[in-house]
Amino acid sequence: MMNNGVDGMTILDTVIVGAGQAGLGVSYYLHRDRRQQVVLERGRIGESWLAQRWDSFKLNTPNFMNALPGFPYKGPDPDGFWRQDELVHYFQQYVEYFQLPVRTGIMVVSVERAMDESHFIVTTRVDGQEEEFVLSRSVVIAAGIQHTPRIPPHHSLIPDTITQMHTASYRSAAELPPGAVVVANPLDEQMDPDLHERVLRDGLAAATVEGISGRDVTPFLLERFHTHTDGESLRANVRLVLRNAALAAEIAAA
């Protein structure tokens, strides 16, 4: 049996995991169609926006584009850019206006299909309490992709005297020690590290054999990477330029 308004013996139509934009939007349509549902959120409504954004963070899409289904933006600045707390306030208004069945502070531990395959068993946990469960004919995972910081393994090669901080924990420049700042912005989909190292090693060796040095080494290596990776290095570099440009725009607007 599950508390928080959900009867563990009732088989719901849908369990939604996550109370962000996606989860609330799905809940709206299920509510409109009178489906039995519940939205389970491990933290607060819009938790990632509250817990994993820096203090001056603003969205990079205008306010009128951030509206959820059935609840258009009605404020005075449709072309402005919400802070994260303003966005979350909008989410809260959305839940209250439509009376969506959101349950906060509930961690989803596992989702399993019942033995007869007629429904799912969603195991949940609330701090300080025993695990409980919800039964549902369908499950929507709307938990997002930014729960756990992804830190490259080579961060361990950086000396301890240099402060390292992930954006998930960064809040303001006041937390940083005096001095210059380097922003690392790796690609989500990178080249095969082994292929990269092999082409680089062989390229440097070839440059030495051919007597290439100084500023001529970089274009030589770029061309070699392009030909020896079937163009993947160029595609990766283009993705990197676009990603860095987007990040630079966010930093400039912060």
PALUM-712316 format. One line per 8 residues: number of its first residue (from 1); their letters; for each residue x, y, z of N, C-alpha, C, O. Coordinates in Angstrom, 1 decimal, m for minus. Atoms other than C-alpha are relative to their C-alpha. Example, Ala and Ser with C-alpha at 12.3 -4.5 7.8 and 13.67 -1.06 7.14 Angstrom:
1	as	0.9 m1.2 0.0 12.3 m4.5 7.8 0.9 1.2 0.0 1.9 1.2 0.7  m0.9 m1.1 0.0 13.7 m1.1 7.1 m0.8 1.1 0.8 m0.3 2.2 0.9
//
This chain:
1	mmnngvdg	0.8 m1.2 0.0 0.0 0.0 0.0 0.9 1.2 0.0 1.9 1.3 0.7  m0.8 m1.2 0.1 1.3 3.4 m0.9 m0.8 1.2 0.6 m2.0 1.3 0.3  0.7 m1.2 m0.6 0.4 6.6 1.1 0.0 1.1 m1.0 0.1 0.9 m2.2  0.0 m1.1 0.9 0.3 10.1 m0.3 m1.2 0.0 m1.0 m1.0 0.5 m2.1  1.2 m0.1 0.8 m3.2 9.6 m1.8 0.0 m1.1 m1.1 m0.9 m1.0 m2.0  0.1 1.1 1.1 m2.4 6.5 m3.9 m0.2 m1.3 0.7 0.6 m1.7 1.6  0.3 1.3 m0.5 m3.9 3.2 m3.1 0.8 m1.1 m0.7 0.6 m1.3 m1.9  m0.9 1.0 0.6 m1.4 0.4 m3.7 m0.8 m1.2 m0.6 m0.2 m1.9 m1.4
9	mtildtvi	0.8 1.1 0.5 m4.3 m2.1 m4.5 m0.7 0.4 m1.3 m1.2 m0.4 m2.0  0.7 m0.5 1.2 m5.7 0.1 m7.3 1.0 0.0 m1.2 2.2 0.5 m1.0  m0.9 m0.1 1.2 m4.2 m0.3 m10.8 m0.3 1.3 m0.8 m1.4 1.4 m1.4  0.1 m1.2 0.7 m3.7 3.1 m12.2 0.2 m0.1 m1.5 0.7 m1.1 m2.0  m0.3 0.1 1.4 m3.7 3.9 m15.9 1.5 0.4 m0.3 2.1 m0.3 m1.1  m1.4 m0.4 0.3 m0.3 5.7 m15.7 0.7 0.5 1.3 0.1 1.2 2.1  m0.9 m0.6 m1.0 2.5 6.5 m13.3 1.0 0.8 m0.8 1.6 0.3 m1.7  m0.9 m0.9 0.7 4.6 9.5 m14.4 1.2 0.2 1.0 0.9 0.6 2.1
17	vgagqagl	m1.2 m0.2 m0.8 8.2 9.7 m13.0 0.6 1.4 m0.4 1.2 1.5 m1.4  m0.6 m1.3 0.2 9.3 13.4 m12.7 m1.0 1.1 m0.2 m1.9 0.9 m1.1  0.9 m1.2 0.1 7.5 16.7 m12.2 0.6 1.2 m0.6 0.6 2.3 0.0  m0.5 m1.1 0.7 9.2 18.8 m14.7 m0.9 0.3 m1.2 m2.1 m0.1 m1.2  0.8 m0.3 1.1 8.0 20.1 m18.1 m0.7 m1.2 m0.6 m1.9 m1.2 m0.8  0.5 1.2 0.7 7.6 16.7 m19.7 m1.1 m0.7 0.8 m2.2 m1.0 0.4  0.9 0.8 m0.9 5.9 15.0 m16.7 m1.3 0.8 0.2 m2.3 0.2 0.2  1.2 m0.8 m0.2 3.5 17.9 m16.1 m0.9 0.1 m1.2 m2.1 0.0 m1.2
25	gvsyylhr	0.7 0.0 1.3 2.6 18.1 m19.8 m0.8 m1.3 m0.2 m2.0 m1.2 m0.6  0.6 1.3 0.1 1.8 14.4 m19.9 m1.2 m0.1 1.0 m2.3 m0.6 0.6  1.0 0.0 m1.0 m0.2 14.7 m16.7 m1.2 0.8 m0.4 m2.4 0.4 m0.1  1.1 m0.9 0.4 m2.3 17.5 m18.1 m0.9 m0.7 m1.0 m2.1 m0.7 m0.9  0.9 0.7 1.0 m3.5 15.4 m21.1 m0.7 m1.2 0.6 m1.8 m1.5 0.3  0.7 1.1 m0.7 m4.2 12.4 m18.9 m1.1 0.5 0.9 m2.2 m0.2 1.0  1.0 m0.6 m0.8 m6.1 14.6 m16.5 m1.2 0.4 m0.9 m2.4 0.2 m0.5  1.1 m0.4 1.0 m8.1 16.0 m19.5 m0.8 m1.2 m0.4 m2.1 m1.0 m0.6
33	drrqqvvl	0.7 1.2 0.5 m9.0 12.5 m20.6 m0.5 m0.9 1.2 m1.0 m2.0 1.0  0.5 0.7 m1.2 m9.9 11.5 m17.0 0.6 m1.3 0.3 m0.1 m2.3 0.6  m0.7 1.2 m0.3 m7.3 8.9 m16.7 0.5 0.0 1.5 0.9 1.0 2.0  m0.6 0.1 m1.3 m6.2 7.6 m13.3 1.5 0.0 m0.1 2.1 m0.9 m0.7  m1.5 m0.2 0.1 m2.6 8.7 m12.8 0.5 0.6 1.3 m0.2 1.0 2.2  m0.7 m0.7 m1.1 0.0 10.0 m10.4 1.3 0.4 m0.5 1.9 m0.4 m1.3  m1.3 m0.5 0.4 3.1 12.0 m10.9 0.9 m0.1 1.3 0.6 0.5 2.3  m0.9 0.2 m1.1 6.0 10.9 m8.6 1.3 0.8 m0.2 1.9 0.7 m1.2
41	ergriges	m1.2 m0.8 0.2 8.8 13.4 m8.0 0.9 m0.2 1.3 0.4 m0.1 2.4  m0.9 0.3 m1.1 11.8 12.6 m5.9 0.3 1.2 0.9 0.6 1.1 2.1  m0.3 m1.3 m0.8 12.3 16.3 m4.7 m1.2 0.9 m0.1 m2.3 0.5 0.3  1.1 m1.0 0.2 10.2 19.4 m5.4 m0.4 0.0 m1.4 0.2 m0.5 m2.3  0.4 m0.2 1.4 8.2 20.3 m8.5 1.1 0.8 m0.6 1.6 1.9 m0.1  m1.1 m0.6 0.7 10.9 21.3 m11.0 1.3 m0.1 0.8 2.1 0.9 0.7  m1.1 0.1 m0.9 13.6 20.0 m8.7 1.4 0.3 m0.7 2.2 1.0 m0.1  m1.2 m0.2 0.7 16.4 20.0 m11.3 0.3 1.5 m0.2 1.4 2.0 m0.1
49	wlaqrwds	m0.2 m1.5 0.2 15.8 23.7 m12.0 0.4 0.7 1.2 1.1 1.7 1.2  m0.3 m0.6 m1.2 16.0 24.5 m8.4 1.4 m0.4 0.6 2.1 0.4 1.2  m1.2 0.6 m0.7 18.9 22.3 m7.3 1.3 0.0 m0.9 2.4 m0.1 m0.3  m1.2 0.2 0.9 21.2 22.2 m10.4 0.2 1.2 m0.9 0.6 1.0 m2.1  m0.2 m1.2 0.8 21.2 25.8 m11.7 0.7 1.1 0.9 0.5 1.1 2.1  m0.6 m1.0 m0.8 23.4 28.7 m10.7 m0.9 1.2 0.2 m2.0 1.3 m0.4  0.9 m1.0 m0.5 21.9 31.8 m9.0 m0.5 0.9 m1.1 m1.7 1.3 m1.0  0.4 m1.0 1.0 21.8 34.1 m12.1 m0.5 m0.7 m1.2 m0.7 0.0 m2.3
57	fklntpnf	0.4 0.7 1.2 20.6 31.4 m14.5 m1.3 0.5 m0.5 m2.3 0.7 0.2  1.2 m0.3 0.7 18.0 32.3 m17.0 m0.2 m0.9 m1.2 0.8 m1.4 m1.8  0.3 0.8 1.2 16.3 30.3 m19.8 0.5 0.7 m1.2 0.6 1.9 m1.3  m0.4 m0.6 1.3 17.6 30.9 m23.3 m1.1 m0.1 m1.1 m0.8 0.1 m2.2  1.2 m0.1 0.9 14.1 30.6 m24.8 m0.9 1.0 0.6 m1.1 1.1 1.8  0.9 m1.0 m0.5 11.6 33.5 m24.5 m1.2 m0.6 0.8 m1.6 m1.7 0.5  1.1 0.5 m0.9 8.8 33.2 m21.9 m1.1 m0.6 m0.7 m1.7 m1.6 m0.3  1.2 0.5 0.6 6.0 32.7 m24.4 0.2 m1.4 m0.6 m0.7 m2.1 m0.8
65	mnalpgfp	m0.3 1.3 0.5 7.8 29.6 m25.7 0.0 m1.1 1.1 0.1 m2.3 0.7  m0.1 1.0 m1.1 8.0 27.9 m22.3 m1.3 m0.4 0.6 m1.3 m1.1 1.6  1.3 0.3 m0.6 4.3 27.6 m21.7 m0.3 m1.5 m0.2 0.0 m2.1 m1.2  0.5 1.4 0.0 2.8 24.2 m20.9 m1.4 m0.1 m0.7 m2.1 0.9 m0.8  1.3 0.1 0.7 m0.3 22.8 m22.7 m1.1 0.5 0.9 m1.3 0.2 2.1  1.2 m0.5 m0.6 m3.5 24.6 m21.8 0.2 1.2 1.0 m0.7 1.6 1.6  m0.3 m1.0 m0.9 m1.7 27.3 m19.8 0.9 1.0 m0.6 2.1 1.1 m0.1  m0.9 m1.0 0.7 m0.3 30.1 m22.0 0.6 1.0 0.9 0.0 1.4 1.9
73	ykgpdpdg	m0.6 m1.1 m0.7 2.0 32.8 m20.8 m0.8 1.2 0.0 m1.3 1.6 m1.1  0.9 m1.2 m0.1 0.0 35.8 m19.6 0.7 1.2 0.7 0.1 2.1 1.1  m0.8 m1.0 m0.7 2.8 37.9 m18.0 0.2 1.3 m0.9 m0.2 1.3 m2.1  m0.3 m1.3 0.7 4.0 41.4 m19.1 1.2 0.0 m0.9 1.4 0.9 m1.7  m1.3 0.1 0.8 7.2 40.2 m20.8 0.1 m1.3 m0.8 1.0 m2.1 m0.4  0.0 1.2 0.7 6.5 37.5 m23.3 1.4 m0.3 m0.7 1.7 m1.5 m1.0  m1.3 0.2 0.6 9.9 38.1 m25.0 1.2 0.0 0.9 2.3 0.0 0.5  m1.0 0.0 m1.0 11.8 38.1 m21.8 0.5 m1.4 0.3 0.0 m2.4 m0.4
81	fwrqdelv	m0.6 1.3 m0.3 13.7 35.2 m20.2 m0.1 m0.2 1.5 0.5 0.5 2.3  0.3 0.3 m1.4 12.5 33.6 m16.9 1.3 m0.4 0.7 2.2 m1.0 0.1  m1.0 0.7 m0.9 14.9 32.9 m14.0 m0.6 m1.4 0.3 m1.8 m1.7 0.1  0.5 1.4 m0.3 14.7 29.3 m12.8 m1.1 0.0 1.0 m2.0 m0.8 1.0  1.1 m0.1 m1.0 12.6 30.3 m9.8 m1.3 0.5 m0.6 m2.4 0.0 m0.1  1.2 m0.5 0.6 10.1 32.1 m12.0 m0.6 m1.2 m0.8 m1.9 m1.3 m0.8  0.5 1.1 0.7 9.8 29.0 m14.2 m0.6 m1.0 0.9 m1.7 m1.5 0.6  0.5 1.0 m0.9 9.3 26.7 m11.2 m1.3 0.6 0.6 m2.3 m0.2 0.8
89	hyfqqyve	1.3 m0.5 m0.5 6.6 29.1 m9.8 m1.1 m0.2 m1.1 m2.2 m0.5 m0.7  1.0 0.2 1.1 4.8 28.8 m13.2 m0.4 m1.5 0.1 m1.6 m1.8 m0.1  0.4 1.4 m0.1 5.0 25.0 m12.8 m0.9 m0.3 1.2 m1.9 m1.0 1.0  0.8 0.2 m1.2 3.5 25.2 m9.3 m1.4 0.5 m0.3 m2.4 m0.1 0.1  1.3 m0.5 0.3 0.7 27.4 m10.6 m0.8 m1.0 m0.9 m2.0 m1.2 m0.8  0.6 0.9 1.0 0.1 24.9 m13.4 m0.6 m1.2 0.8 m1.8 m1.6 0.5  0.4 1.1 m0.8 m0.2 22.0 m10.9 m1.3 0.4 0.8 m2.3 m0.4 0.9  1.1 m0.4 m0.8 m2.6 24.0 m8.7 m1.2 0.3 m0.8 m2.3 m0.1 m0.4
97	yfqlpvrt	1.2 m0.4 0.8 m4.8 25.3 m11.5 m0.7 m1.2 m0.5 m1.9 m1.3 m0.5  0.6 1.2 0.6 m5.4 21.9 m13.1 m0.2 m1.1 1.1 m0.7 m2.2 0.8  0.1 1.0 m1.1 m5.2 20.0 m9.7 0.6 m1.3 m0.5 0.0 m2.4 m0.4  m0.7 1.2 0.4 m2.7 17.6 m11.1 0.5 m0.9 1.2 0.9 m0.3 2.2  m0.4 0.9 m1.1 m1.9 14.5 m8.9 1.5 m0.1 0.2 2.0 m1.2 0.0  m1.4 0.0 m0.2 1.7 15.4 m8.1 0.3 m0.4 1.4 m0.2 0.2 2.3  m0.4 0.4 m1.4 3.3 13.7 m5.1 1.5 0.2 0.1 2.3 m0.4 m0.7  m1.4 m0.4 m0.1 6.7 15.2 m4.1 0.7 m0.8 1.2 0.0 m1.3 2.1
105	gimvvsve	m0.8 0.7 m1.0 9.5 13.7 m2.0 m0.1 m1.5 0.0 0.2 m2.2 1.0  0.2 1.5 0.2 8.9 10.2 m3.4 1.0 m0.5 m1.0 1.0 m0.1 m2.2  m1.0 0.6 0.9 11.8 8.3 m4.9 m0.5 m1.3 m0.6 m0.9 m2.2 0.1  0.3 1.3 0.7 11.1 5.7 m7.6 1.2 m0.9 0.1 2.3 m0.5 m0.5  m1.2 0.9 m0.1 13.4 2.8 m6.8 0.1 m1.0 m1.1 1.2 m1.3 m1.6  m0.1 1.0 1.1 12.4 0.3 m9.5 m1.4 0.0 m0.7 m2.4 0.4 m0.1  1.2 0.2 0.8 9.8 m0.4 m12.2 0.1 m1.5 m0.6 1.1 m1.8 m1.3  0.0 1.4 0.5 9.0 m4.1 m12.9 m1.3 m0.4 m0.6 m2.4 0.1 m0.2
113	ramdeshf	1.3 0.5 0.5 6.4 m5.8 m15.0 m0.5 m1.2 0.8 0.3 m2.0 1.2  0.6 1.1 m0.8 4.0 m8.1 m13.1 0.2 m1.3 m0.8 0.4 m1.3 m2.0  m0.2 1.3 0.6 4.3 m11.8 m13.7 m1.0 m0.3 m1.1 m0.6 m1.0 m2.1  1.0 0.3 1.0 1.1 m11.9 m15.7 0.0 1.1 m1.1 m0.7 1.0 m2.1  m0.2 m1.0 1.0 2.3 m8.9 m17.7 m1.2 1.0 m0.3 m1.3 1.6 m1.3  1.2 m0.9 0.2 m1.0 m7.0 m17.2 0.2 1.4 0.5 m0.5 2.3 0.2  m0.3 m1.3 m0.6 0.6 m4.1 m15.3 1.4 0.1 0.4 2.1 m0.9 0.4  m1.3 m0.2 m0.6 3.7 m2.6 m13.8 m0.1 0.2 1.5 m1.1 0.6 2.0
121	ivttrvdg	m0.2 m0.2 m1.5 4.9 m2.6 m10.2 1.1 1.1 0.2 2.2 0.8 m0.1  m0.9 m1.1 m0.2 6.5 0.7 m9.3 0.3 0.1 1.5 m0.5 0.4 2.3  m0.4 0.0 m1.4 8.5 0.5 m6.1 0.5 1.4 0.4 1.3 2.0 m0.4  m0.4 m1.4 m0.4 8.9 3.8 m4.2 0.6 0.0 1.4 0.4 m0.9 2.2  m0.6 m0.2 m1.4 10.7 5.1 m1.1 m0.1 1.4 0.4 0.2 2.3 m0.4  0.0 m1.4 m0.6 10.2 8.1 1.1 1.0 m0.1 1.2 1.0 m1.1 1.9  m1.0 0.0 m1.1 13.0 9.0 3.5 m0.6 m0.3 1.3 m1.6 0.2 1.8  0.4 0.4 m1.3 12.7 7.3 6.8 m1.2 m1.0 0.1 m1.7 m1.3 1.1
129	qeeefvls	1.2 0.9 0.1 9.9 5.0 5.6 0.4 m1.3 m0.8 1.4 m1.3 m1.5  m0.2 1.2 0.8 9.7 1.5 4.2 m0.4 0.1 m1.4 m1.2 1.0 m1.7  0.3 m0.1 1.4 9.5 0.9 0.5 m1.5 m0.4 m0.2 m2.0 m1.3 0.5  1.4 0.3 0.4 5.9 0.9 m1.0 m0.1 m0.2 m1.5 0.9 m0.1 m2.2  0.1 0.2 1.4 4.5 0.3 m4.4 m1.3 0.6 m0.5 m2.2 0.8 0.2  1.1 m0.5 0.8 2.1 1.6 m7.0 m0.2 m1.0 m1.2 0.8 m1.4 m1.8  0.3 0.9 1.2 0.4 m0.6 m9.7 m0.5 0.9 m1.1 m1.3 1.8 m0.9  0.4 m0.9 1.1 0.0 0.9 m13.1 0.1 m0.8 m1.3 0.9 m1.6 m1.5
137	rsvviaag	m0.1 0.6 1.3 m0.8 m0.2 m16.7 1.1 0.5 m0.9 1.5 m0.1 m1.8  m1.1 m0.6 0.8 1.8 2.2 m18.1 0.8 0.9 0.9 0.4 1.3 1.9  m0.9 m0.9 m0.7 4.8 4.2 m16.9 0.7 0.9 m1.0 1.2 0.5 m2.0  m0.7 m1.0 0.8 6.2 7.4 m18.3 1.2 0.5 0.8 1.0 1.0 1.8  m1.3 m0.5 m0.7 9.8 8.2 m17.4 0.2 1.4 m0.6 0.7 1.6 m1.7  m0.2 m1.4 0.4 10.0 12.0 m17.5 1.0 0.6 1.0 0.8 1.8 1.4  m0.9 m0.4 m1.1 12.9 12.3 m15.1 1.2 0.9 m0.5 2.0 1.4 0.3  m1.1 m0.8 0.5 15.3 14.2 m17.5 1.3 m0.7 0.0 1.4 m1.9 0.3
145	iqhtprip	m1.3 0.6 0.2 18.9 13.6 m18.1 1.1 0.6 0.8 2.3 0.4 0.6  m1.0 m0.8 m0.7 20.7 15.9 m15.6 0.0 m0.3 1.5 0.2 0.6 2.3  0.0 0.3 m1.5 20.5 14.1 m12.3 1.4 m0.2 0.5 1.7 0.2 1.7  m1.4 0.3 m0.5 24.1 12.9 m12.0 1.0 0.7 m0.9 1.1 0.5 m2.1  m1.0 m0.7 0.7 27.0 15.1 m13.0 0.9 m1.0 m0.8 1.3 m2.0 m0.2  m1.0 0.9 0.8 29.2 13.5 m15.8 1.3 0.7 0.0 1.5 1.8 m0.6  m1.3 m0.6 m0.1 32.8 14.2 m15.0 1.0 m0.8 m0.7 1.1 m2.0 m0.3  m1.0 0.8 0.7 35.5 13.1 m17.4 1.0 m0.6 0.9 1.5 0.0 1.9
153	phhslipd	m0.9 0.6 m0.9 37.9 10.6 m15.9 1.4 0.7 0.2 2.0 0.6 1.2  m1.3 m0.7 m0.1 41.0 12.7 m16.7 0.0 1.2 0.9 1.0 1.9 1.0  0.0 m1.1 m1.0 39.8 15.3 m14.1 1.0 m0.3 1.1 1.5 0.6 1.8  m0.9 0.4 m1.1 42.0 13.3 m11.7 1.4 0.4 m0.3 2.3 0.4 0.6  m1.4 m0.4 0.4 45.1 14.4 m13.6 0.3 1.5 0.3 1.4 1.9 0.3  m0.2 m1.5 m0.4 44.5 18.1 m12.6 0.4 0.1 1.4 m0.1 m0.6 2.3  m0.5 m0.1 m1.4 46.5 19.1 m9.5 m1.1 0.5 1.0 m2.0 1.2 0.6  1.0 m0.4 m1.0 44.6 19.5 m6.3 0.0 1.5 0.3 m0.9 2.0 0.9
161	titqmhta	0.0 m1.4 m0.3 45.7 23.1 m6.1 m0.9 0.8 m0.9 m1.2 2.0 m0.7  0.9 m0.7 0.9 43.3 23.9 m8.9 m1.4 m0.5 0.4 m1.7 m1.6 0.4  1.4 0.3 m0.4 39.6 24.1 m7.9 m0.8 m0.5 m1.2 m0.8 0.2 m2.2  0.8 0.5 1.1 37.3 22.0 m10.0 m1.5 0.0 0.5 m1.7 m0.4 1.7  1.4 m0.1 m0.4 33.5 22.5 m9.9 m0.9 m0.3 m1.2 m0.7 0.2 m2.3  0.9 0.3 1.0 30.7 21.0 m11.9 m1.2 1.0 0.0 m1.5 1.6 1.1  1.1 m0.9 0.1 27.8 23.2 m13.1 m1.1 m0.4 0.9 m1.9 0.5 1.3  1.1 0.5 m0.9 25.4 21.1 m11.0 0.2 0.6 1.4 m0.8 0.8 2.1
169	syrsaael	m0.2 m0.5 m1.4 27.0 22.5 m7.8 0.4 1.5 0.0 0.4 2.1 1.1  m0.4 m1.4 0.0 28.1 25.9 m9.0 m1.2 0.9 0.2 m2.3 0.7 m0.3  1.1 m0.9 m0.3 26.0 28.8 m7.7 0.3 1.5 m0.4 m0.5 2.2 m1.0  m0.3 m1.4 0.4 27.9 32.1 m8.2 1.5 0.1 0.0 2.3 m0.7 0.5  m1.5 m0.3 0.1 31.4 33.6 m8.9 0.6 0.2 1.4 1.8 0.0 1.5  m0.5 m0.2 m1.3 31.7 34.3 m5.2 0.6 m1.2 0.6 1.4 m1.2 1.5  m0.5 1.3 m0.5 32.4 30.6 m4.6 1.4 m0.3 m0.6 2.1 m1.2 m0.1  m1.2 0.3 0.7 35.5 30.7 m6.9 1.2 0.7 0.6 1.0 1.9 1.1
177	ppgavvva	m1.2 m0.7 m0.5 39.0 31.5 m5.7 0.5 1.1 m1.1 0.1 1.0 m2.2  m0.5 m1.1 1.0 40.8 34.6 m7.3 0.8 m0.7 m1.1 1.4 m1.7 m0.9  m0.8 0.5 1.1 42.3 34.1 m10.7 m0.9 m0.4 m1.2 m2.1 m0.2 m1.2  0.7 0.3 1.2 41.4 32.9 m14.2 m0.9 m1.2 0.1 m0.7 m2.0 1.0  0.9 1.1 0.0 38.6 30.5 m15.0 0.0 m0.7 m1.3 m0.1 0.0 m2.4  0.1 0.8 1.2 38.6 27.7 m17.6 m1.3 m0.8 0.0 m1.6 m1.5 1.0  1.3 0.7 0.1 35.1 26.4 m18.7 0.2 m1.2 m0.9 0.5 m1.0 m2.1  m0.1 1.2 0.8 35.2 22.8 m19.9 m1.4 m0.3 m0.5 m2.3 m0.4 0.3
185	npldeqmd	1.3 0.3 0.6 32.4 21.9 m22.3 0.0 m1.2 m0.9 m0.1 m1.0 m2.1  m0.2 1.2 0.9 32.9 18.3 m23.6 m1.3 m0.4 m0.7 m2.4 m0.1 m0.2  1.2 0.5 0.8 30.6 16.8 m26.2 m0.6 m1.3 0.7 0.1 m2.0 1.4  0.6 1.2 m0.6 28.1 14.2 m25.1 0.4 m1.2 m0.8 0.6 m2.3 m0.3  m0.4 1.1 0.8 29.0 12.0 m28.1 1.4 0.4 m0.6 1.5 1.2 m1.5  m1.4 m0.2 0.4 32.8 12.0 m28.6 0.5 m1.1 m0.9 m0.1 m2.2 m1.0  m0.6 1.0 0.8 35.1 10.2 m30.9 0.5 m1.1 0.9 0.7 m0.9 2.1  m0.6 1.1 m0.7 36.4 6.8 m29.9 1.3 0.4 0.6 2.2 0.7 m0.2
193	pdlhervl	m1.3 m0.5 m0.5 39.2 7.7 m27.5 1.2 m0.8 m0.5 2.3 m0.2 m0.7  m1.2 0.8 0.5 41.4 4.8 m28.7 0.3 0.4 m1.4 1.5 0.5 m1.8  m0.2 m0.5 1.4 40.9 5.9 m32.3 0.7 1.4 0.0 1.7 1.6 m0.8  m0.6 m1.4 m0.1 41.8 9.5 m31.4 1.4 m0.1 0.4 2.3 0.5 m0.2  m1.4 0.1 m0.5 44.9 8.5 m29.5 0.9 m0.7 m1.1 2.1 m0.3 m1.3  m0.8 0.7 1.0 46.1 6.2 m32.3 0.3 0.9 m1.2 1.4 1.0 m1.7  m0.2 m0.9 1.1 45.6 8.8 m35.1 0.9 1.1 0.5 1.8 1.5 m0.3  m0.9 m1.1 m0.5 47.3 11.5 m32.9 1.4 m0.5 0.1 2.3 0.2 m0.4
201	rdglaaat	m1.4 0.6 m0.2 50.3 9.2 m32.1 0.6 m0.2 m1.4 1.8 0.2 m1.6  m0.5 0.3 1.3 50.7 8.1 m35.7 0.3 1.3 m0.8 1.2 1.5 m1.5  m0.1 m1.3 0.7 50.2 11.7 m37.0 1.2 0.8 0.5 1.9 1.4 m0.3  m1.2 m0.7 m0.5 52.9 13.2 m34.7 1.3 m0.7 m0.5 2.2 m0.1 m0.8  m1.2 0.8 0.5 55.3 10.4 m35.8 0.2 0.4 m1.4 1.3 0.5 m1.9  m0.1 m0.3 1.4 54.5 11.1 m39.4 0.5 1.5 m0.2 1.3 1.7 m1.2  m0.4 m1.4 0.1 55.0 14.9 m38.9 1.5 0.0 0.2 2.2 0.8 m0.5  m1.5 0.0 m0.2 58.5 14.2 m37.5 0.8 m0.6 m1.2 1.8 0.0 m1.5
209	vegisgrd	m0.6 0.6 1.2 59.4 11.9 m40.4 0.1 1.0 m1.2 1.1 1.0 m1.9  0.1 m0.9 1.1 58.3 14.5 m42.9 0.6 1.4 0.2 0.5 2.3 m0.6  m0.7 m1.2 m0.4 60.1 17.3 m41.1 m1.0 1.2 0.2 m0.6 2.3 m0.1  1.0 m1.0 m0.2 56.9 19.2 m40.3 0.1 0.5 1.4 0.1 m0.4 2.3  m0.2 m0.6 m1.3 57.2 21.5 m37.3 m0.7 1.3 0.2 m1.2 1.9 m0.8  0.6 m1.3 m0.2 55.9 24.7 m35.7 m1.4 0.1 m0.3 m2.2 m0.9 0.0  1.4 m0.2 0.2 52.7 26.1 m36.8 m0.6 m0.8 m1.1 m1.8 m0.9 m1.3  0.5 0.9 1.0 52.5 23.7 m39.7 m0.5 m1.4 0.5 m1.2 m2.1 m0.2
217	vtpfller	0.4 1.3 m0.6 51.8 20.8 m37.3 m1.5 m0.1 0.1 m2.1 m1.1 m0.2  1.5 0.0 m0.3 48.2 21.8 m36.5 m0.8 m0.4 m1.3 m1.6 m1.3 m1.3  0.8 0.4 1.2 46.8 21.8 m40.1 0.4 m1.4 m0.5 m0.5 m2.1 m1.1  m0.4 1.4 0.4 48.8 18.6 m40.9 m0.8 m1.0 0.8 m1.3 m2.0 0.2  0.7 1.0 m0.9 47.2 16.8 m37.9 m1.5 0.1 m0.3 m2.2 m1.0 m0.3  1.5 m0.1 0.3 43.7 18.2 m38.7 m0.3 m0.8 m1.3 m1.3 m1.5 m1.4  0.3 0.7 1.3 43.9 16.9 m42.3 0.2 m1.5 0.2 m0.6 m2.3 m0.4  m0.2 1.5 m0.2 45.3 13.5 m41.1 m1.2 m0.6 0.8 m1.7 m1.7 0.5
225	fhthtdge	1.1 0.5 m0.8 42.5 13.2 m38.5 m1.2 m0.1 m1.0 m2.0 m1.1 m0.9  1.2 0.0 0.9 39.9 14.0 m41.2 0.0 m1.3 m0.9 m1.0 m1.9 m1.1  m0.1 1.2 0.9 41.2 11.3 m43.6 0.0 m1.3 0.7 m0.5 m2.3 0.1  m0.1 1.2 m0.7 41.9 8.7 m41.0 m1.1 m0.4 0.9 m1.2 m1.4 1.5  1.2 0.3 m0.8 38.6 8.9 m39.2 m1.3 0.1 m0.9 m2.4 0.2 m0.4  1.1 m0.1 1.0 36.4 9.1 m42.4 m0.9 1.2 0.3 m2.1 1.2 0.2  0.7 m1.3 m0.2 35.4 12.7 m41.5 m0.6 0.2 1.3 m1.2 1.2 1.6  0.6 m0.1 m1.3 34.3 12.0 m38.0 0.6 1.1 0.9 m0.1 1.8 1.6
233	slranvrl	m0.7 m1.1 m0.8 36.9 14.4 m36.5 m0.6 1.3 m0.4 m0.8 2.2 0.5  0.6 m1.2 0.4 35.4 17.2 m38.6 m1.4 0.2 0.5 m1.7 1.3 1.0  1.3 m0.1 m0.5 31.9 16.4 m37.6 0.0 0.3 1.5 m0.8 1.0 2.0  m0.2 m0.2 m1.5 33.0 16.3 m33.9 0.4 1.4 0.2 m0.2 2.1 1.2  m0.4 m1.4 m0.2 34.7 19.7 m34.3 m1.1 1.0 m0.2 m1.3 2.0 0.5  1.1 m0.8 0.3 31.6 21.2 m35.8 m1.0 0.0 1.1 m1.5 1.1 1.6  0.9 0.1 m1.1 29.5 19.9 m33.0 0.5 0.8 1.2 m0.2 1.4 2.0  m0.6 m0.7 m1.1 32.0 21.3 m30.5 m0.1 1.5 m0.1 m0.4 2.2 0.8
241	vlrnaala	0.1 m1.5 0.2 32.0 24.8 m32.1 m1.4 0.4 0.3 m1.6 1.5 1.0  1.4 m0.4 m0.2 28.2 24.9 m32.0 m0.3 m0.1 1.5 m1.0 0.8 2.0  0.3 0.1 m1.4 28.1 23.7 m28.4 0.7 1.1 0.8 0.1 1.6 1.7  m0.7 m1.1 m0.7 30.7 26.2 m27.3 m0.6 1.3 m0.2 m0.7 2.2 0.7  0.6 m1.2 0.3 28.9 29.0 m29.0 m1.3 0.2 0.8 m1.6 1.2 1.3  1.2 0.0 m0.8 25.7 28.1 m27.2 0.3 0.3 1.4 m0.4 1.1 2.1  m0.4 m0.3 m1.4 27.5 28.0 m23.9 0.4 1.4 0.2 0.1 2.0 1.2  m0.5 m1.4 m0.1 29.2 31.3 m24.5 m1.2 1.0 0.0 m1.1 2.0 0.8
249	aeiaaa	1.2 m0.9 0.0 25.8 32.9 m25.2 m0.7 m0.1 1.3 m1.1 1.0 1.8  0.6 0.2 m1.3 24.4 31.5 m21.9 0.9 0.8 1.0 0.3 1.5 1.9  m0.9 m0.6 m1.0 27.5 32.8 m20.0 m0.2 1.6 m0.2 m0.2 2.3 0.8  0.1 m1.5 0.3 27.2 36.3 m21.7 m1.3 0.5 0.6 m1.4 1.7 1.0  1.3 m0.5 m0.4 23.5 36.5 m20.8 m0.2 m0.2 1.5 m1.2 0.3 2.1  0.2 0.3 m1.4 23.9 35.3 m17.2 0.3 1.2 0.9 0.1 1.2 2.1
//
